[in-house]
Amino acid sequence: MLRVKTNELKKGTRIFLRNGWEAEILDNLKGNTRLAKVYGFETEIGSVYAHDIVGAIFNGEKALIDHTPAQLKCMQWSNELFNSLR
């Protein structure tokens, strides 16, 4: 199966999020967050963490996502922060 980094995802790419929802990338930026139209309980536009993107349709083929070290660090920080609030 094809593997891509989140920084390779371009505007219009269909993505799959960790929580099971689908979304469409709306920017061509790189980094820890991406702008996306999320198809969840409601369809809405907003930022999603790059570490929450787990799959994509890339060049017509299903792809798994590889995260950068910075994105993995952000995921660790996020998990520590939100787990400490319980």
matplotlib code that plots the C-alpha trace (Angstrom):
import matplotlib.pyplot as plt

x = [0.0, 1.1, 2.5, 2.6, 3.4, 0.8, 2.9, 2.4, -1.4, -2.7, -6.0, -8.9, -7.4, -9.9, -8.6, -9.6, -9.4, -8.4, -12.0, -13.4, -14.7, -13.8, -12.6, -11.3, -8.0, -8.7, -5.1, -1.6, 0.2, 2.5, 2.9, 0.9, -2.5, -4.4, -7.6, -10.2, -13.9, -14.9, -17.9, -18.9, -22.1, -22.3, -20.3, -18.0, -14.7, -11.9, -8.4, -7.5, -4.3, -2.0, -1.5, -5.2, -5.0, -4.5, -5.3, -6.0, -6.9, -3.7, -3.5, -6.5, -5.0, -5.6, -2.6, -1.5, 0.0, 3.5, 3.9, 6.9, 8.8, 7.3, 3.8, 4.5, 5.8, 2.6, 0.5, 2.4, 1.9, -1.8, -2.3, -0.5, -2.5, -5.9, -5.4, -4.3, -7.7, -9.6]
y = [0.0, 3.5, 5.6, 9.5, 12.3, 14.8, 17.5, 15.9, 16.2, 18.9, 20.9, 18.7, 15.4, 13.2, 12.2, 9.8, 11.0, 9.0, 9.2, 7.5, 10.7, 11.8, 15.2, 17.2, 19.2, 22.9, 24.2, 23.5, 24.3, 22.1, 21.7, 20.5, 21.7, 21.6, 23.3, 20.8, 20.4, 17.6, 15.4, 14.3, 14.9, 18.1, 19.3, 22.0, 23.7, 24.1, 23.1, 19.5, 18.2, 16.5, 13.7, 12.9, 12.2, 8.4, 7.8, 9.4, 8.9, 10.0, 10.0, 7.7, 5.2, 4.5, 5.6, 5.3, 8.4, 8.8, 11.6, 13.9, 13.9, 17.3, 16.0, 13.0, 15.3, 17.5, 14.3, 13.3, 16.9, 16.8, 13.4, 14.5, 17.7, 16.3, 13.1, 15.2, 17.0, 13.8]
z = [0.0, -0.8, 2.1, 2.0, 4.5, 5.4, 3.9, 0.5, 0.7, -1.6, -1.8, -2.8, -1.4, 0.4, 3.8, 6.6, 10.2, 13.3, 14.6, 11.5, 9.8, 6.3, 5.2, 2.2, 2.4, 1.7, 1.7, 0.4, 3.7, 5.7, 9.4, 12.5, 11.4, 8.0, 6.9, 6.0, 5.3, 7.7, 7.1, 10.6, 12.5, 10.5, 7.6, 8.7, 7.9, 10.3, 11.3, 12.0, 13.6, 11.0, 13.4, 13.3, 9.5, 9.1, 5.5, 2.1, -1.5, -3.1, -6.9, -7.1, -4.7, -1.0, 1.1, 4.7, 6.3, 7.7, 10.2, 10.6, 13.9, 14.7, 14.2, 16.4, 19.1, 18.8, 19.2, 22.3, 23.7, 22.9, 24.5, 27.6, 27.8, 27.3, 29.3, 32.3, 32.2, 33.1]

ax = plt.figure().add_subplot(projection="3d")
ax.plot(x, y, z, "-o")
ax.set_aspect("equal")
plt.show()
